[in-house]
């Protein structure tokens, strides 16, 4: 069992967030582990990678999740899929 937590600021801004194609502050808590997720849609990820490649020359992001649309539904579906693999591949955050 896990708990999926969306950032408080998302309420009322779902349409804007979907249009941006980017969301930070999504958190998954399972037992004694927590994972901070960065969510992108494919179009925004391509743009972000291209910008970073012309700037600093690389792109790196821990716990990056790519979904078709940055919506609660698509994020929830992706997290549900990852839960079946016990969130392997994700880096746990420090619980505070």
N, C-alpha and C positions, 0 to 999 in steps of 0.2 A: 504494500500500500504506500502511496506517496501523496503529497499535497502540492498542487500547482498554484503558485501565487503570482498574480499579475501586479504590476506597480499601481499604486493608488491613483496616480495621475492619468491612467488610461481611461477611467470611467468618464464618459462624455466626449472622449476624443478618439473613439475607435475608427471613425471614418478618416480622420486626419492621419492617424497612425498607419492605416492600411495604405493610404495614398503615398506616404513617405517611404514605405517599404522597409522600415527599420524600427526595432524596439529593443531597448535595454531594460534591465531591472526585472526580468522574469526570473522567478526562483522556483526550484523544485526541491522539496525536502522529503527525504526518505530515511527513516530511522535516525541514525546519528550523522547522516550526510546531507549536505545542501549543495546545490549547483546553481550558479548564477549564469543565466543564458543570454546570449546576444542573438537576436532574431533578424533575419533578412529575407526579403523575397529575391528571386533570381535577378530581376532587373536592377534593383538597388545594389545587390552584391557585385554585379558586373561593373557598375559605375564606380563603386567604392574601390574595387581592386584596380581598375584603370587609373583612378586618381592617385592612389598610393604608389603605383608603379612609376608614374611620371614624377612623383614627388620624392618619397624616401627610397623607392626602388624595391619595396617588398610589401607584403600584406600578411599580417598574422593576427589571429583572434582565437582565444581559448573559448571553448563551449559555444562555438558558432553553429547555429541551426538555420537551415535554409528551408523555407516553406513556400507553397504556391502564392499565398497571400498572407500578409501579416494581420491575421484576425485571431480572436480567441479560439475559434473553432479549429482553424488549421494548426495553430500552436498546440492546442490540446491534443489533437490527433497525432502530431509528431511526438509529443511527450509520452503519450500512451504507447506508441510503437517503441520508443526507447526504453520504456519501463519493462517491456518484455525481455530486454537484454540486460536488465538490472543497471541501466544507465552506463554501461561499459563505454569507454572512450571519452567520457566527460571527466573534467577535473573538479574535484570537490572544493568548495569554498570553506573558509574557516567559519564555524558556527560561533555566533556571539550571543 
